[in-house]
Amino acid sequence: MELNKALRAGALLLALCMGAAARGADQIIYPLTGGGGDSRYDYDWDVLRTALHKTDARFGAFSMRQYDIPMSPQRVSQELRTPGGHINILVRATDPGLEKDFLPIRLPADRGLLSYRVLLVRTDQLPRFAKVRTLQDLRSLRAGLGMDWADVPILRAAGLPVVEGRTYDGLFAMLDAGRFDYFSRGVDEAFRELGERRARHPQLAIEPTLLLRYPLPVYFFVRRDAEGERLARRIEAGLELMIKDGSLDALFEHYKLGVIRQANLKQRRVIEIPNPELSPQTPLTRKELWYNPLTGK
């Protein structure tokens, strides 16, 4: 009898341990958001991978892979909104809709760099942009952005005309065709994107005199369920460790510092644009989370 009890207790303990191990093996599936030549999120997924590694001891093993079928931003959101959808995380500039639908990890993955914007324009329009001095001057020009992107309501609230495009790649063709006058891009996005598309769009250039600045944090978002809550705790813990030990700074410098220097930001005219969509929960008082490329701090 005692032996049977011991065997049953041992079996129960083994089952509990196996269950705990299985629960600890977090599976991260992130979206493929474009075809070849779309490297916008390489840095973000590297940050996520590092944050997960930092938390192995506390949260257990993990696997991380990219879903193998390209998705539009709308499809990405739909998949994350659906229980059992093909992905369980996304990274995106925040807006009220995202923060309502999903669980945000409110630590800006890019240290707030997306808030600083340069303009992709057609080369024949460069003299026109050189005359822009104020927000009022900019209101005579049309911005191009993706449909439902977070900065669409920001620019419209500032009185700036916006033309929305259905696809990311299509926006470059629309600019080339004169459907709008400028494409607002993050400092670290524009040079890479132009290099990747120079052969297809040789008439596009980076405008050298202007810098738009509007607060636009980039967060990781997970599903609002038990799995999502666990992933959020793990990712937040990993990011906090990265902030503390300097590894987030190191990745940021590896991916971003060269292009920040290339952009010659200190010589540009800054046009400030408020973000009326910004949540009061944005951690603006934590100065260590934010990078200012104008000062290098």
C-alpha positions as CSV (number, residue, x, y, z in Angstrom):
1,M,0.0,0.0,0.0
2,E,2.7,2.4,1.0
3,L,4.6,1.6,-2.2
4,N,1.5,2.3,-4.4
5,K,1.0,5.6,-2.6
6,A,4.7,6.5,-3.2
7,L,4.3,5.6,-6.9
8,R,1.2,7.6,-7.3
9,A,2.8,10.6,-5.5
10,G,5.8,10.3,-7.8
11,A,3.7,10.1,-10.9
12,L,1.7,13.2,-9.8
13,L,4.9,15.1,-9.1
14,L,6.3,14.2,-12.5
15,A,3.0,15.3,-14.2
16,L,3.1,18.6,-12.4
17,C,6.7,19.2,-13.4
18,M,6.0,18.3,-17.0
19,G,3.1,20.6,-17.0
20,A,5.1,23.4,-15.6
21,A,7.9,22.8,-18.1
22,A,5.3,22.9,-21.0
23,R,3.8,26.1,-19.7
24,G,7.2,27.6,-19.5
25,A,8.1,27.0,-23.1
26,D,6.6,30.2,-24.5
27,Q,6.0,30.1,-28.2
28,I,6.3,33.5,-29.9
29,I,5.0,33.8,-33.5
30,Y,5.4,37.2,-35.0
31,P,4.1,38.5,-38.4
32,L,5.7,38.7,-41.8
33,T,4.5,42.2,-42.9
34,G,5.8,42.4,-46.4
35,G,7.7,40.6,-49.2
36,G,11.3,40.8,-50.0
37,G,13.1,44.1,-49.2
38,D,11.0,44.9,-46.1
39,S,13.5,45.2,-43.2
40,R,11.5,47.7,-41.1
41,Y,11.2,45.4,-38.1
42,D,14.6,43.6,-38.0
43,Y,15.7,45.7,-35.0
44,D,12.4,45.2,-33.1
45,W,12.5,41.4,-33.4
46,D,16.1,41.5,-32.3
47,V,15.1,43.5,-29.2
48,L,12.3,41.0,-28.5
49,R,14.6,38.0,-28.9
50,T,17.1,39.5,-26.5
51,A,14.4,40.4,-23.9
52,L,13.2,36.8,-24.0
53,H,16.7,35.4,-23.6
54,K,17.2,37.7,-20.6
55,T,14.3,36.0,-18.8
56,D,15.1,32.4,-19.4
57,A,15.9,31.7,-15.8
58,R,12.7,33.2,-14.5
59,F,10.2,32.2,-17.2
60,G,11.7,29.2,-18.8
61,A,12.5,28.2,-22.4
62,F,11.0,29.9,-25.5
63,S,10.8,29.5,-29.2
64,M,10.4,32.4,-31.6
65,R,9.6,32.3,-35.3
66,Q,8.1,34.4,-38.0
67,Y,4.8,33.4,-39.6
68,D,5.6,32.5,-43.2
69,I,2.7,34.2,-45.1
70,P,2.9,38.0,-45.6
71,M,0.1,40.0,-44.0
72,S,-1.2,43.5,-44.3
73,P,-1.3,45.6,-41.2
74,Q,-5.1,45.1,-41.0
75,R,-4.7,41.3,-41.3
76,V,-2.0,41.4,-38.6
77,S,-4.4,43.1,-36.2
78,Q,-7.2,40.7,-37.1
79,E,-5.0,37.7,-36.4
80,L,-3.9,39.0,-33.0
81,R,-7.4,39.9,-32.1
82,T,-8.6,36.4,-32.9
83,P,-8.2,33.7,-30.2
84,G,-5.8,31.1,-31.6
85,G,-4.8,33.4,-34.4
86,H,-1.6,32.7,-36.4
87,I,0.5,35.3,-34.5
88,N,0.6,36.2,-30.8
89,I,2.6,39.5,-30.9
90,L,3.0,42.6,-33.0
91,V,5.1,45.7,-32.8
92,R,3.7,49.0,-33.9
93,A,3.5,52.8,-33.2
94,T,0.8,53.1,-30.6
95,D,-2.6,54.6,-30.9
96,P,-5.8,54.5,-28.8
97,G,-7.3,51.6,-30.8
98,L,-4.3,49.4,-30.4
99,E,-4.1,50.1,-26.7
100,K,-7.8,49.2,-26.3
101,D,-7.8,46.0,-28.4
102,F,-4.5,44.6,-27.2
103,L,-2.2,44.5,-24.2
104,P,0.7,47.1,-24.7
105,I,4.1,46.7,-23.1
106,R,4.6,50.4,-22.4
107,L,8.4,50.5,-22.9
108,P,9.3,52.1,-26.3
109,A,11.3,49.5,-28.2
110,D,13.0,52.1,-30.3
111,R,13.6,54.6,-27.4
112,G,11.1,57.0,-29.1
113,L,13.2,57.5,-32.3
114,L,10.1,57.1,-34.5
115,S,9.0,60.5,-33.1
116,Y,11.6,62.2,-35.3
117,R,10.6,62.3,-39.0
118,V,12.3,63.2,-42.2
119,L,10.6,63.4,-45.5
120,L,10.9,61.4,-48.7
121,V,10.1,63.6,-51.6
122,R,10.6,63.8,-55.4
123,T,13.8,65.5,-56.4
124,D,12.0,68.1,-58.5
125,Q,10.1,69.3,-55.4
126,L,13.2,70.0,-53.3
127,P,13.2,73.8,-53.9
128,R,9.6,73.9,-52.7
129,F,10.4,72.2,-49.4
130,A,13.5,74.4,-48.9
131,K,11.1,77.3,-48.4
132,V,9.1,75.6,-45.7
133,R,9.7,77.3,-42.3
134,T,6.6,76.6,-40.2
135,L,3.8,74.2,-39.7
136,Q,1.6,76.7,-41.6
137,D,3.9,76.5,-44.6
138,L,3.7,72.7,-44.5
139,R,-0.1,72.8,-44.7
140,S,0.1,73.6,-48.4
141,L,1.7,70.2,-49.1
142,R,0.1,66.7,-49.0
143,A,1.5,64.0,-46.8
144,G,1.3,60.3,-47.8
145,L,0.8,57.6,-45.1
146,G,-0.6,54.1,-44.9
147,M,-4.2,53.5,-44.3
148,D,-5.1,53.7,-40.6
149,W,-1.4,54.3,-39.6
150,A,-1.0,55.9,-36.1
151,D,0.3,59.2,-37.5
152,V,-2.7,59.8,-39.8
153,P,-4.8,61.4,-37.1
154,I,-1.8,63.3,-35.7
155,L,-1.1,65.1,-39.0
156,R,-4.8,65.7,-39.7
157,A,-5.3,67.2,-36.2
158,A,-2.4,69.6,-37.1
159,G,-4.2,70.7,-40.2
160,L,-2.0,68.8,-42.6
161,P,-3.6,67.1,-45.6
162,V,-3.1,63.4,-45.7
163,V,-3.5,60.9,-48.6
164,E,-3.7,57.3,-47.4
165,G,-2.3,54.4,-49.4
166,R,-3.5,50.8,-49.1
167,T,0.0,49.1,-49.1
168,Y,3.4,50.1,-47.7
169,D,5.2,49.4,-51.0
170,G,2.5,51.2,-53.0
171,L,3.2,54.4,-51.1
172,F,6.6,54.8,-52.8
173,A,5.0,54.4,-56.2
174,M,2.3,56.9,-55.2
175,L,4.9,59.5,-54.2
176,D,6.8,58.9,-57.4
177,A,3.6,59.4,-59.4
178,G,2.8,62.7,-57.6
179,R,-0.3,61.5,-55.7
180,F,1.1,63.3,-52.7
181,D,4.1,65.5,-51.9
182,Y,6.0,63.9,-49.1
183,F,6.2,60.6,-47.2
184,S,6.9,61.1,-43.5
185,R,9.4,58.5,-42.3
186,G,11.3,57.8,-39.2
187,V,14.9,59.0,-39.2
188,D,16.1,55.4,-39.2
189,E,13.6,54.3,-41.9
190,A,14.1,56.7,-44.7
191,F,17.7,56.1,-45.7
192,R,17.3,52.3,-45.6
193,E,14.1,52.5,-47.5
194,L,15.5,54.8,-50.2
195,G,18.5,52.5,-50.6
196,E,16.3,49.4,-51.0
197,R,14.2,51.1,-53.7
198,R,16.6,53.5,-55.5
199,A,16.6,51.4,-58.7
200,R,12.8,51.4,-58.9
201,H,12.2,55.0,-57.8
202,P,15.3,57.0,-58.9
203,Q,13.4,60.3,-58.6
204,L,12.9,60.0,-54.9
205,A,15.2,61.8,-52.4
206,I,15.4,62.6,-48.7
207,E,14.6,66.2,-48.1
208,P,17.7,67.7,-46.3
209,T,16.4,70.7,-44.4
210,L,13.3,69.7,-42.3
211,L,12.7,67.5,-39.3
212,L,9.1,66.8,-38.0
213,R,8.8,65.9,-34.4
214,Y,5.7,64.3,-32.9
215,P,5.6,61.9,-30.0
216,L,5.0,58.4,-31.4
217,P,6.1,55.5,-29.1
218,V,6.6,52.0,-30.6
219,Y,5.4,49.2,-28.3
220,F,5.1,45.4,-28.4
221,F,1.4,44.3,-28.2
222,V,0.0,40.9,-27.2
223,R,-3.4,39.4,-27.1
224,R,-5.6,40.1,-24.1
225,D,-5.8,36.6,-22.7
226,A,-3.9,34.5,-20.2
227,E,-1.1,33.7,-22.6
228,G,-0.8,37.4,-23.6
229,E,-0.6,38.4,-19.9
230,R,2.2,36.0,-19.3
231,L,4.1,37.1,-22.4
232,A,3.6,40.8,-21.4
233,R,5.1,40.1,-18.0
234,R,8.0,38.3,-19.5
235,I,8.7,40.9,-22.2
236,E,8.4,43.8,-19.8
237,A,10.8,42.1,-17.4
238,G,13.2,41.4,-20.2
239,L,13.1,45.0,-21.5
240,E,13.6,46.4,-18.0
241,L,16.7,44.1,-17.6
242,M,18.0,45.4,-21.0
243,I,17.5,49.0,-20.0
244,K,19.3,48.4,-16.7
245,D,22.3,46.4,-18.1
246,G,22.8,48.6,-21.2
247,S,22.0,45.9,-23.8
248,L,19.1,47.9,-25.2
249,D,21.4,50.9,-25.7
250,A,23.9,48.6,-27.4
251,L,21.4,47.2,-29.9
252,F,20.0,50.7,-30.5
253,E,23.5,52.0,-31.3
254,H,24.3,49.0,-33.5
255,Y,21.1,49.5,-35.6
256,K,20.4,53.2,-35.4
257,L,23.5,55.4,-34.7
258,G,25.0,55.4,-38.1
259,V,21.9,56.5,-39.9
260,I,21.2,59.1,-37.2
261,R,24.6,60.7,-37.9
262,Q,24.0,60.4,-41.6
263,A,20.7,62.4,-41.3
264,N,22.5,65.5,-40.1
265,L,19.6,66.4,-37.8
266,K,21.2,69.3,-35.9
267,Q,21.3,71.3,-39.2
268,R,17.5,70.8,-39.9
269,R,14.6,73.1,-39.1
270,V,12.4,71.3,-36.5
271,I,8.6,71.6,-36.9
272,E,6.9,70.5,-33.7
273,I,3.5,68.6,-34.1
274,P,1.5,67.6,-31.0
275,N,0.1,64.1,-30.7
276,P,-3.5,64.5,-29.2
277,E,-3.8,60.7,-29.4
278,L,-1.1,60.0,-26.8
279,S,-2.3,58.0,-23.8
280,P,-1.8,59.6,-20.3
281,Q,-0.2,56.2,-19.4
282,T,2.8,56.9,-21.8
283,P,5.9,56.8,-19.5
284,L,7.2,60.2,-20.5
285,T,8.6,60.9,-17.1
286,R,11.1,58.0,-17.3
287,K,13.8,59.9,-19.1
288,E,16.0,56.8,-19.5
289,L,13.5,55.3,-21.9
290,W,13.7,58.1,-24.5
291,Y,16.5,59.1,-26.9
292,N,16.8,62.6,-28.4
293,P,18.9,62.4,-31.6
294,L,19.3,66.2,-31.6
295,T,21.4,66.0,-28.4
296,G,22.6,62.4,-28.7
297,K,21.2,61.6,-25.2
